[in-house]
Amino acid sequence: MAAKSFSMEFFPPQTPEGVEKLRIARRQLAQLKPQFFSVTFGAGGSTRERTFGTVLEIQQEGYEAAPHISCVASTRDSIRGMLQRYREAGIKRVVALRGDMPSGMVEAGEFRYANELVAFLRAEFGNAFHVEVAAYPEYHPQAKSSQDDLASFKRKVEAGADSAITQYFYNVDAYFAFIEECQAAGIGVPIVPGIMPIGRFSQLARFSDACGAEIPRWIREKLHGFGDDTASVRSFGLDVVTALCDRLLRGGAPGLHFYTLNQAGLTTTIWQRLGL
Ligand SMILES: Cc1cc2nc3c(=O)[nH]c(=O)nc-3n(C[C@H](O)[C@H](O)[C@H](O)COP(=O)(O)OP(=O)(O)OC[C@H]3O[C@@H](n4cnc5c(N)ncnc54)[C@H](O)[C@@H]3O)c2cc1C
């Protein structure tokens, strides 16, 4: 059996203080020896230089860094140029996405869906990069149906994706049902669960509403009930997310990808509790 893949995600900070905070968090998280750190990318290229700078800094510190690339509102030339820069810098892994335009902005560009980006990457860069794509155990909110979403995921894999990272979820059964569905559809790539530690309820509720990740009622009610008691939110969240990770790994998940939100604390505690 292949070794499990444990990875962590950051967003590119906007301010010098944010850059410094991320350096400190990264130093702590690096001690856990994840396989790679990925760095998100603002759709339409809004974080292009910040993503590039963060990726390079991680790589120069001696860790594997994987930039996210989203293709919405982009041209082939701009994506090609970015990938060339990454290849020249020695980057070997990318997370290829469609991305979401901020509301009100028009999605004009040369790519419509992530499978087109994956196909472009393979056509232009061969096997220079390990290509990760996104997967949705609770289905993408814009998908016409779960069947359509599975077909879209399959298209990305057939276009050349090597592995996938999921949207976060708290329903463990949704993940395993999705894996079974993928296997039945002949999708054989590793599908690593994305894990969102629970730090602040309001922030989590906002993210979840936007991306279609369900917070089960019993978790939502508990978190809501804690109000401003951050310590209780974090303590309950750690128990819930550690148990989720444990069930995922015992059930055969090929690794875990942590959405760290540039914070080291919760991810480190979950990691240590799991004995990774
Ligand atoms: C691990 C992970 C990392 C992420 N990182 C970022 C990031 O760095 N920056 C960012 O902006 N966003 C990021 N996102 C969010 C992501 O961009 C959004 O979820 C986006 O809405 C979909 O991107 P995708 O690559 O999954 O799109 P796609 O795979 O293109 O799917 C998008 C939607 O279109 C449908 N679809 C796909 N192909 C077709 C077709 N041919 N015809 C009709 N419908 C189709 C799908 O079913 C789905 O509903 C990330 C998500 C995940 C899970």
The ligand as an SDF file (V2000), in Angstrom:
LIG
                    3D

 53 58  0  0  0  0  0  0  0  0999 V2000
   -8.5880   21.4310   -2.0860 C   0  0  0  0  0  0  0  0  0  0  0  0
   -9.2090   22.7050   -2.5800 C   0  0  0  0  0  0  0  0  0  0  0  0
   -8.4090   23.8220   -2.7830 C   0  0  0  0  0  0  0  0  0  0  0  0
   -8.9600   25.0160   -3.2620 C   0  0  0  0  0  0  0  0  0  0  0  0
   -8.1310   26.0930   -3.4660 N   0  0  0  0  0  0  0  0  0  0  0  0
   -8.6210   27.2240   -4.0450 C   0  0  0  0  0  0  0  0  0  0  0  0
   -7.7730   28.3140   -4.3590 C   0  0  0  0  0  0  0  0  0  0  0  0
   -6.5700   28.2950   -4.0760 O   0  0  0  0  0  0  0  0  0  0  0  0
   -8.3150   29.4030   -4.9740 N   0  0  0  0  0  0  0  0  0  0  0  0
   -9.6430   29.4510   -5.2950 C   0  0  0  0  0  0  0  0  0  0  0  0
  -10.0880   30.4590   -5.8740 O   0  0  0  0  0  0  0  0  0  0  0  0
  -10.4850   28.4240   -4.9910 N   0  0  0  0  0  0  0  0  0  0  0  0
   -9.9970   27.3170   -4.3780 C   0  0  0  0  0  0  0  0  0  0  0  0
  -10.8420   26.2750   -4.0920 N   0  0  0  0  0  0  0  0  0  0  0  0
  -12.2840   26.4140   -4.3630 C   0  0  0  0  0  0  0  0  0  0  0  0
  -12.6300   26.0380   -5.8050 C   0  0  0  0  0  0  0  0  0  0  0  0
  -12.0040   26.9120   -6.6940 O   0  0  0  0  0  0  0  0  0  0  0  0
  -14.1530   26.1360   -5.9270 C   0  0  0  0  0  0  0  0  0  0  0  0
  -14.7680   25.0970   -5.2060 O   0  0  0  0  0  0  0  0  0  0  0  0
  -14.6720   26.2200   -7.3440 C   0  0  0  0  0  0  0  0  0  0  0  0
  -16.0420   26.5950   -7.2850 O   0  0  0  0  0  0  0  0  0  0  0  0
  -14.6030   24.9330   -8.1180 C   0  0  0  0  0  0  0  0  0  0  0  0
  -13.3390   24.6270   -8.4730 O   0  0  0  0  0  0  0  0  0  0  0  0
  -13.0240   23.1760   -9.1500 P   0  0  0  0  0  0  0  0  0  0  0  0
  -11.6120   23.1980   -9.5190 O   0  0  0  0  0  0  0  0  0  0  0  0
  -13.5070   22.1090   -8.2700 O   0  0  0  0  0  0  0  0  0  0  0  0
  -13.9700   23.3110  -10.4330 O   0  0  0  0  0  0  0  0  0  0  0  0
  -14.5180   22.2930  -11.4990 P   0  0  0  0  0  0  0  0  0  0  0  0
  -13.9750   20.9340  -11.3270 O   0  0  0  0  0  0  0  0  0  0  0  0
  -14.3540   22.9560  -12.8110 O   0  0  0  0  0  0  0  0  0  0  0  0
  -16.0660   22.2290  -11.1140 O   0  0  0  0  0  0  0  0  0  0  0  0
  -16.8310   23.4030  -10.8980 C   0  0  0  0  0  0  0  0  0  0  0  0
  -18.2990   23.1240  -11.0810 C   0  0  0  0  0  0  0  0  0  0  0  0
  -18.5930   22.9660  -12.4560 O   0  0  0  0  0  0  0  0  0  0  0  0
  -19.1370   21.6830  -12.7160 C   0  0  0  0  0  0  0  0  0  0  0  0
  -18.5360   21.2530  -13.9890 N   0  0  0  0  0  0  0  0  0  0  0  0
  -17.2760   20.8580  -14.1960 C   0  0  0  0  0  0  0  0  0  0  0  0
  -17.0680   20.5870  -15.4900 N   0  0  0  0  0  0  0  0  0  0  0  0
  -18.2420   20.8470  -16.1110 C   0  0  0  0  0  0  0  0  0  0  0  0
  -18.6910   20.7790  -17.4700 C   0  0  0  0  0  0  0  0  0  0  0  0
  -17.8390   20.4110  -18.4580 N   0  0  0  0  0  0  0  0  0  0  0  0
  -19.9720   21.1210  -17.7490 N   0  0  0  0  0  0  0  0  0  0  0  0
  -20.8250   21.5130  -16.7790 C   0  0  0  0  0  0  0  0  0  0  0  0
  -20.4570   21.5900  -15.4640 N   0  0  0  0  0  0  0  0  0  0  0  0
  -19.1920   21.2570  -15.1560 C   0  0  0  0  0  0  0  0  0  0  0  0
  -18.7700   20.8270  -11.5350 C   0  0  0  0  0  0  0  0  0  0  0  0
  -19.6810   19.7640  -11.3430 O   0  0  0  0  0  0  0  0  0  0  0  0
  -18.8150   21.8540  -10.4230 C   0  0  0  0  0  0  0  0  0  0  0  0
  -20.1320   22.0700  -10.0170 O   0  0  0  0  0  0  0  0  0  0  0  0
  -10.3420   25.0880   -3.5550 C   0  0  0  0  0  0  0  0  0  0  0  0
  -11.1520   23.9610   -3.3260 C   0  0  0  0  0  0  0  0  0  0  0  0
  -10.6140   22.7790   -2.8450 C   0  0  0  0  0  0  0  0  0  0  0  0
  -11.5040   21.5940   -2.5860 C   0  0  0  0  0  0  0  0  0  0  0  0
  1  2  1  0
  2  3  1  0
  2 52  2  0
  3  4  2  0
  4  5  1  0
  4 50  1  0
  5  6  2  0
  6  7  1  0
  6 13  1  0
  7  8  2  0
  7  9  1  0
  9 10  1  0
 10 11  2  0
 10 12  1  0
 12 13  2  0
 13 14  1  0
 14 15  1  0
 14 50  1  0
 15 16  1  0
 16 17  1  0
 16 18  1  0
 18 19  1  0
 18 20  1  0
 20 21  1  0
 20 22  1  0
 22 23  1  0
 23 24  1  0
 24 25  2  0
 24 26  1  0
 24 27  1  0
 27 28  1  0
 28 29  2  0
 28 30  1  0
 28 31  1  0
 31 32  1  0
 32 33  1  0
 33 34  1  0
 33 48  1  0
 34 35  1  0
 35 36  1  0
 35 46  1  0
 36 37  1  0
 36 45  1  0
 37 38  2  0
 38 39  1  0
 39 40  1  0
 39 45  2  0
 40 41  1  0
 40 42  2  0
 42 43  1  0
 43 44  2  0
 44 45  1  0
 46 47  1  0
 46 48  1  0
 48 49  1  0
 50 51  2  0
 51 52  1  0
 52 53  1  0
M  END
$$$$
